[in-house]
């Protein structure tokens, strides 16, 4: 009797061969269909945008390469019908765009600064290269000193302001040491007398700039009354604060005192180095310009804004009303004022409030204004990262017995900063582009020096301005795009999430 075919069973003894994915869902064709031609409307938009980009790219290439002028001595080479980019202008003006009005025979000094900075920064950006701590210390401590000495010539005459340095170091001790020992809130609560004395010393010292006071005799010397009393109050504030820090038996106060001594010694050493005459020709900051000034302003703002922003973010989340209110007022005032207003205030208005004969360098005033302005924005970026950290992370750190700064440095801030990397780098890119605003107050950054060069009658032509602005845009794009891509690399490297 024959078997019924419907009752036959088939058991596979080996795996079935893998079939290729559908052609419309894999490879380049699948990506195009999914992202660009998924519907008739998307297909139409893709064709229109693609046609516009092709026209734009071809027109730019035609203007910059095929119709461009590559050789010439003056504007005559860049005049005529259908002339594209005027590259001889770039060859002639490029050194000035890099250094501004820096003396030609001294341009080896900014070149050396660029070389040292690049040689120190590249290993810092490569994760596989070791010695990151020493590299960071060089970039944050020694490289700024080298830069100031090389670019300005050194011999700043800091020793003439010794009393101001002593006041600053004593005030630093009065505020920083207890906070470093016991944390932000506990340190301020324990050191209320020291904080009051420090605030009084600061007010008296500032009053010495605003009010003419008589001199008093101290031994065989005569000194100004207000600076002397401010130094005395600062000394008392430092003594009280150090006594508060050393009264604790946990050793945290002694560790904080050692840290302050290291910082104070480093600051005094830096002042001594900047006061030495190295035989370099002095170059005023009014002679700096071009990309040199752009990098100085951008790097100073970037480096200063991150630590100050972190402190302001922690202060805004503090439980102490005074600290929280001070942080909020600082952040909201600086965020509520345009950067151009800050620059105008630092350049035009600030000298009006200073006593006769007291003035600060215009570039220095701009650097302080840019740093404080960007710090306020950075504080909100960091605060957003802190708020994204679950409460359990704080409770777990406290359960382990970690101090405030240990908890922040080892657990909270690393997570918050990792979350905030895109916003932090976005802030850096925005600051780098905002450096062009310093040209409004008479500082010739890259854009300002280009605009000044375009007024040269020797190169006055219809093609000069587009070529100059295109070159500036390209330089800014290289720097900003590099920061953006590096931030994406760091994000991928630090990614710890699980993707489905």
C-alpha positions in Angstrom: 0.0 0.0 0.0 1.5 3.4 -1.0 2.1 6.1 1.6 -0.1 9.1 1.6 2.1 12.2 0.6 0.2 14.4 3.0 1.4 12.4 6.0 5.1 12.4 5.0 7.3 14.5 7.3 10.6 16.1 6.3 13.4 16.8 8.8 16.3 19.1 7.7 19.6 17.8 8.7 21.6 20.9 7.8 21.1 24.7 7.9 19.4 26.3 4.9 21.6 28.6 2.9 21.5 32.3 3.8 19.7 34.4 1.2 20.9 37.9 0.3 18.8 40.8 1.6 16.4 42.4 -0.8 18.2 44.8 -3.2 15.9 47.7 -2.1 16.9 47.4 1.5 20.7 46.9 1.5 23.8 48.6 0.2 24.0 52.0 -1.4 20.7 51.5 -3.2 18.9 50.6 0.0 20.3 53.6 1.8 19.3 55.9 -1.1 15.7 54.5 -1.2 15.3 54.7 2.6 16.8 58.2 3.2 16.4 60.1 -0.1 13.7 58.5 -2.2 11.3 57.0 0.3 8.3 58.8 -1.2 7.4 60.9 -4.3 7.7 64.1 -2.3 11.1 63.2 -0.8 12.3 62.2 -4.3 11.3 65.6 -5.7 13.0 67.4 -2.8 16.1 65.3 -3.2 16.3 66.1 -6.9 15.8 69.9 -6.3 18.3 70.1 -3.5 20.8 68.0 -5.3 20.6 70.2 -8.4 21.1 73.3 -6.3 24.1 71.8 -4.6 25.7 70.7 -7.9 25.2 74.3 -9.3 26.6 75.8 -6.1 29.6 73.5 -6.0 30.4 74.0 -9.7 30.0 77.7 -9.5 32.4 77.9 -6.5 34.9 75.6 -8.2 34.7 77.7 -11.4 35.1 80.9 -9.4 37.9 79.7 -7.2 39.9 77.6 -9.8 39.1 78.0 -13.5 38.3 81.7 -13.6 40.7 82.7 -10.8 43.8 84.8 -11.1 46.9 83.2 -9.7 49.7 85.6 -10.3 49.9 89.4 -10.2 51.5 92.4 -8.4 48.5 94.7 -7.8 44.8 95.2 -8.6 45.4 95.3 -12.3 45.8 91.6 -12.3 42.3 91.1 -10.8 40.3 93.5 -12.9 38.4 92.7 -16.1 35.3 90.8 -17.3 34.6 87.4 -15.7 37.5 87.4 -13.2 37.1 85.0 -10.4 39.1 84.8 -7.2 42.0 87.1 -6.8 44.6 84.8 -5.1 47.6 87.2 -5.5 45.8 89.3 -2.9 46.0 86.4 -0.5 49.7 85.7 -1.2 50.5 89.4 -0.5 48.4 89.9 2.6 48.6 86.5 4.2 51.5 87.3 6.5 49.7 90.3 7.8 46.5 88.3 8.3 48.4 85.8 10.4 50.4 88.3 12.6 48.7 91.7 12.2 51.2 94.5 12.7 53.7 92.4 14.6 57.2 93.5 13.7 58.5 91.4 10.7 61.9 90.7 12.3 60.1 89.4 15.4 57.6 87.1 13.8 59.7 84.1 14.7 58.3 84.5 18.2 54.6 83.8 17.4 55.8 81.1 15.0 57.6 79.5 18.0 54.4 79.9 20.1 52.4 78.1 17.4 55.0 75.3 17.2 55.2 74.7 20.9 51.4 74.8 21.3 50.8 72.4 18.5 53.6 70.0 19.7 52.0 70.0 23.2 48.3 69.8 22.0 48.6 67.0 19.5 49.7 64.3 22.1 47.0 65.6 24.4 44.3 64.9 21.8 45.6 61.4 21.0 44.1 59.0 23.7 46.8 56.3 23.2 49.7 58.7 24.1 50.6 58.6 27.8 51.6 61.3 30.2 48.4 63.2 30.0 48.8 64.7 33.5 52.2 66.2 32.7 51.0 67.3 29.3 48.0 69.1 30.8 50.1 70.8 33.4 52.4 72.1 30.7 49.5 73.4 28.6 47.7 75.0 31.5 50.7 76.4 33.5 53.9 76.7 31.6 52.6 77.3 28.0 50.7 80.4 29.0 53.8 81.8 30.6 55.9 81.0 27.5 53.3 82.6 25.4 53.2 85.8 27.4 56.9 86.1 27.5 57.5 85.4 23.8 54.7 87.5 22.5 55.0 90.6 24.7 58.7 90.3 25.5 58.3 89.8 29.3 59.6 92.3 31.8 56.0 93.1 33.0 57.2 94.8 36.2 55.0 92.8 38.5 57.3 93.4 41.5 56.0 97.0 41.6 52.6 95.6 42.5 53.9 93.3 45.3 51.2 94.4 47.8 48.5 93.5 45.3 49.9 90.1 44.8 50.2 89.5 48.6 46.5 90.6 49.0 45.4 88.3 46.2 47.3 85.3 47.7 45.9 85.9 51.2 42.4 86.3 49.9 42.9 83.1 47.9 43.9 81.3 51.2 40.9 82.8 53.0 38.4 81.5 50.5 40.0 78.4 48.8 41.6 76.5 51.7 38.5 75.8 53.9 36.4 75.1 50.8 39.0 72.7 49.4 39.2 71.0 52.9 35.5 70.7 53.7 33.6 71.2 50.5 31.8 74.3 49.2 28.9 74.5 51.7 30.6 73.2 54.8 33.8 75.2 54.1 31.9 78.5 53.8 29.8 77.8 56.9 32.9 77.1 59.1 34.8 80.1 57.7 32.2 82.9 58.0 34.6 85.2 59.9 37.3 84.7 57.3 34.9 85.3 54.5 33.7 88.6 56.1 37.3 89.8 56.6 38.2 88.8 53.0 35.2 90.7 51.6 36.2 93.8 53.7 39.8 93.6 52.5 38.6 93.4 48.9 36.3 96.4 49.3 39.0 98.5 51.0 41.5 97.5 48.2 39.0 98.5 45.5 38.4 101.7 47.4 42.0 102.6 47.0 41.5 102.8 43.3 38.5 105.0 43.5 39.4 107.4 46.4 42.5 109.3 47.0 43.7 108.7 50.5 46.6 110.1 52.5 49.8 108.3 53.2 50.7 107.1 56.6 54.1 106.5 58.2 55.1 102.9 59.1 58.6 102.9 60.5 60.8 104.6 58.0 58.4 104.2 55.1 55.2 106.0 54.0 52.5 103.9 52.4 49.0 104.6 51.1 46.4 104.1 53.8 43.8 102.0 52.0 46.1 99.5 50.4 47.9 99.0 53.7 44.7 98.4 55.6 43.4 96.1 52.9 46.6 94.1 53.2 46.1 94.0 57.0 42.5 92.8 56.7 43.6 90.2 54.1 46.3 89.0 56.4 43.7 88.6 59.2 41.4 86.8 56.9 44.1 84.4 55.8 45.1 83.6 59.4 41.5 83.0 60.5 40.8 80.8 57.5 44.0 78.7 58.0 43.2 78.3 61.7 39.7 77.0 60.7 41.2 74.6 58.2 43.9 73.3 60.6 41.5 72.8 63.5 40.1 69.7 61.8 41.9 66.5 62.8 41.0 64.6 59.6 44.0 65.9 57.7 41.9 67.5 55.0 42.9 71.0 56.2 46.6 70.2 56.0 46.2 68.8 52.5 44.3 71.9 51.4 47.0 74.1 53.0 49.7 72.2 51.0 47.7 72.8 47.9 47.4 76.5 48.6 51.1 76.8 49.3 51.8 75.1 46.0 49.5 77.4 44.1 50.8 80.5 45.9 54.4 79.4 45.2 53.6 78.8 41.6 51.9 82.3 41.2 54.9 84.0 42.8 57.3 82.1 40.6 55.2 83.0 37.5 55.3 86.7 38.6 59.1 86.5 39.0 59.5 84.9 35.6 57.3 87.5 33.9 59.3 90.3 35.6 62.7 89.0 34.2 64.1 90.8 31.2 65.0 88.1 28.7 66.4 90.6 26.2 63.4 90.3 23.9 62.1 93.4 22.1 58.9 94.6 23.8 55.8 94.3 21.5 52.7 96.1 22.6 49.4 94.2 22.2 48.2 97.0 19.9 50.6 95.6 17.3 49.2 92.1 17.6 46.5 91.1 15.1 45.1 88.6 12.6 44.9 84.9 13.4 47.3 85.4 16.4 44.7 87.6 18.2 41.8 85.3 17.2 43.6 82.3 18.8 44.7 84.2 21.9 41.1 85.4 22.6 39.5 82.1 21.7 41.9 79.9 23.7 41.8 82.2 26.7 38.0 82.2 26.7 37.8 78.4 26.2 40.4 77.6 28.9 39.0 80.0 31.5 35.3 79.4 30.9 35.3 75.7 31.7 36.6 75.7 35.3 34.8 79.0 36.1 31.6 77.6 34.6 31.9 74.4 36.6 32.3 76.4 39.9 29.3 78.6 39.0 27.2 75.5 38.1 28.0 73.9 41.5 27.3 77.2 43.2 23.9 77.6 41.6 23.0 74.1 42.9 24.3 74.9 46.4 22.0 74.8 49.4 23.5 77.9 50.8 21.4 80.9 49.8 24.3 83.4 49.5 26.3 81.2 47.2 23.3 80.2 45.2 22.1 83.8 44.8 25.6 85.1 43.9 25.9 82.4 41.2 22.4 83.1 39.8 22.9 86.8 39.7 26.3 86.4 38.0 25.0 84.0 35.4 21.8 85.8 34.6 23.5 89.2 34.3 26.2 88.0 32.0 23.8 85.9 29.9 21.4 88.8 29.6 23.9 91.2 28.1 25.2 90.8 24.5 28.9 90.2 24.1 29.3 93.3 22.0 28.0 95.3 25.0 30.5 93.6 27.3 33.3 94.5 24.9 32.2 98.1 24.7 32.0 98.3 28.5 35.5 96.9 28.9 37.0 99.1 26.2 35.1 102.4 26.6 33.3 102.6 29.9 35.7 100.8 32.3 38.5 103.4 32.0 36.0 106.1 32.9 35.5 104.5 36.4 39.2 104.1 37.1 41.4 106.8 38.8 43.5 109.1 36.6 46.6 107.3 35.5 45.3 103.8 36.2 44.5 101.8 33.1 44.7 98.3 31.8 45.7 96.9 28.4 42.8 96.9 25.9 43.4 93.3 24.9 43.5 92.2 28.6 40.2 93.9 29.2 38.7 92.1 26.2 40.1 88.8 27.4 38.5 89.2 30.9 35.2 90.2 29.4 35.1 87.3 27.0 36.1 84.8 29.7 33.4 86.0 32.1 30.8 86.1 29.4 31.5 82.6 28.2 31.7 81.3 31.7 28.1 82.2 32.3 27.0 80.2 29.3 29.3 77.3 30.3 27.8 77.3 33.8 24.3 76.5 32.4 25.7 73.8 30.1 27.4 72.1 33.0 24.3 72.5 35.2 22.3 70.7 32.6 24.7 67.8 32.8 24.6 67.8 36.6 20.8 67.7 36.6 20.8 64.7 34.3 22.7 62.6 36.9 20.4 60.3 38.9 20.0 61.1 42.5 21.2 57.6 43.4 24.7 58.6 42.2 24.9 61.3 44.9 23.5 59.0 47.5 25.9 56.1 46.6 28.9 58.5 46.8 27.8 59.7 50.2 27.2 56.2 51.4 30.8 55.4 50.5 32.0 58.2 52.8 33.4 60.4 50.0 33.8 64.1 50.7 32.1 66.7 48.6 35.1 67.3 46.3 35.8 63.6 46.0 32.2 62.9 45.1 32.3 65.6 42.5 35.7 64.9 41.0 35.4 61.1 40.9 31.7 60.3 40.3 29.4 63.3 39.5 31.5 65.6 37.3 32.9 62.9 35.0 29.4 61.7 34.1 28.0 65.3 33.8 30.8 66.5 31.6 30.5 63.4 29.4 26.8 64.0 28.9 27.5 67.7 28.1 30.3 67.1 25.6 28.1 68.2 22.5 26.9 71.4 24.3 30.4 72.2 25.7 32.0 71.9 22.2 29.1 73.9 20.7 29.9 76.6 23.2 33.5 76.5 22.3 32.7 76.8 18.6 30.3 79.7 19.2 33.0 81.5 21.3 35.6 80.9 18.6 33.3 82.6 16.0 32.4 85.4 18.4 36.0 86.5 18.6 35.3 88.5 15.4 33.4 91.0 17.6 36.6 92.3 19.1 37.3 94.2 15.8 34.5 96.6 16.8 36.6 97.9 19.7 39.7 98.4 17.6 41.4 95.1 18.1 42.4 93.7 14.7 41.5 90.0 14.8 41.5 87.9 11.7 38.3 89.4 10.3 39.3 92.9 11.3 42.7 92.7 9.7 41.2 91.3 6.5 38.8 94.2 6.4 41.6 96.6 6.9 43.7 95.0 4.2 40.8 95.3 1.7 41.0 99.1 2.1 44.4 99.0 0.5 44.1 101.0 -2.8 46.8 98.8 -4.4 44.4 95.8 -4.3 41.0 97.6 -4.7 39.0 95.5 -7.1 35.6 93.8 -7.4 37.2 90.4 -6.8 39.3 91.3 -3.7 36.5 91.4 -1.1 34.9 88.0 -2.1 38.3 86.4 -2.1 39.2 87.8 1.3 36.0 86.9 3.0 36.0 83.4 1.4 39.5 82.8 2.8 38.4 83.9 6.3 35.3 81.7 6.1 37.5 78.7 5.1 39.9 79.3 8.0 37.1 79.5 10.5 35.4 76.4 9.0 38.6 74.4 9.4 38.9 75.2 13.1 35.2 74.7 13.9 34.8 71.6 11.8 37.9 70.1 13.5 36.5 70.8 17.0 33.2 69.3 15.9 34.7 66.1 14.6 37.0 65.7 17.6 34.0 66.0 19.9 32.2 63.3 18.0 35.3 61.1 18.3 35.4 61.6 22.1 31.7 60.9 22.3 32.1 57.5 20.6 35.1 56.7 22.7 33.4 57.4 26.0 30.0 55.9 25.0 28.9 53.4 27.5 25.3 53.0 26.6 23.7 49.9 25.1 22.2 50.3 21.7 19.4 48.0 20.5 
